[in-house]
Each structure stands twice: as structure tokens, then as C-alpha cells.
Amino acid sequence: DVKVTQSSRYLVKRTGEKVFLECVQDMDHENMFWYRQDPGLGLRLIYFSYDVKMKEKGDIPEGYSVSREKKERFSLILESASTNQTSMYLCASSLTLRRVFFGSGTQLSVL
Amino acid sequence: GENVEQHPSTLSVQEGDSAVIKCTYSDSASNYFPWYKQELGKRPQLIIDIRSNVGEKKDQRIAVTLNKTAKHFSLHITETQPEDSAVYFCAAIWTGGGNKLTFGTGTQLKVEL
């Protein structure tokens, strides 16, 4: 079974803090994604990466950056957290995009 | 880029009835259409998919249909059961080189006893 592991299930941060969300997959997948999930808005793509050190903006990249130094790890960075970034963040990975495996999510609250 | 619209946002059915969720997509190059199910508190998981060279695909009580001309695809669940209650997401992608997977906004399905 593919494992996509997100480092924290719940996270509480203060406005202005720098926040790192970590994601690790164990299946040697090229493609990795970060989505945020908000009620009524579905899964919105923040950033994705199709190879080590490669990154592409998704639909809502503003206020976020990413890092992929190793194939198995994809980090999402909030440079200066704001209250409107309070959300559920889902990491995902895929080999061919015909099946995407999601992590269990990180519920981030920015106070 | 691809835009995927999904309707309805909520759907309530009686146990045993059928449920239909509809999606439209904008990019005519899209050729792969998966559906994901997310149960409460869990991660989304792939339940069925369809490729553009197929009009319909079935897997037990679930089926997906695709109308390429109209750029519509739909999820059909027959004989609904309480365990079908979940959020369902459609998605569209062009597998010919794009790496971006765009999801619809989700449908909260509630199957009532």
C-alpha cells in the first residue's frame, strides 16, 4: 500500500509565523501535489511538482511556496501565515496521474 | 487551464434510491476523468475512472458516463446504502503531458435510512 505521510494532523500557528508542512511518500512517485480543502470550495491545487527541484504553480499559489529537494519529500511553506490560510491541507502523490494517493491531511489554524 | 464544475453541491437520497452527480469540463484535450470518494475524516480515494475513448464504465453499483461532445461526465450510484454517504469529487486531466489534476468542488451525498 502506498503511504503518503503528513507530519502533523493538527497545527496551530500565529499570524505572521513561517509555517512548514511536510509530506513524504514511499512509492518513488514523480508527481506530488499540495491541495487545500475548504467547505464548498473542494480541493484547490496550490502547487505541484513532477520531479526533484521542479515546481509548478497551481490555481491558488499566492502566499505559499514549496520545496522538493528529494523525490520522496514535498514541503509546503507559508512565508507569513495569515488567518485566511486556516484550512485543511492535503498532500498527494502519483506515478501517472491515473491514481492519486492522498495523505491524511493537516488541519492548520492560524490565529 | 482546465476548469471543472460539479453539481449538485449537496444531495440527499433515501436508502435504495439512485444518486447522480454531474460534472462539466472546459479543456477538450482532457482524456481521463477519475472520481474520488472522501468519507468523513478520511482522505479522498479513487473509486472509478473513465477514459475519453469509452462512453460508460460500471463497477458493481457505481457507473460513470462520459459525453465528450458536450464535455459532461456523470457518476451514477444505484441502490444507495448508508456507507455511500461521503463527499464525491470529480476530476479531469490530459494525460498527454500535463501534470495538473483539477478537481470539482465536491458533492456531499447523504443517504438517509
Interface residues (C-beta under 8 A of the other chain):
Chain A: N31 F33 Y35 G40 L41 G42 L43 R44 L45 F48 Y50 E56 G58 D59 L90 S94 T96 L97 R98 R99 V100 F102 G103 S104 G105
Chain B: G1 Q6 S9 Y32 P34 Y36 K42 R43 P44 Q45 L46 D49 F89 I93 T95 N99 K100 L101 T102 F103 G104 T105 G106
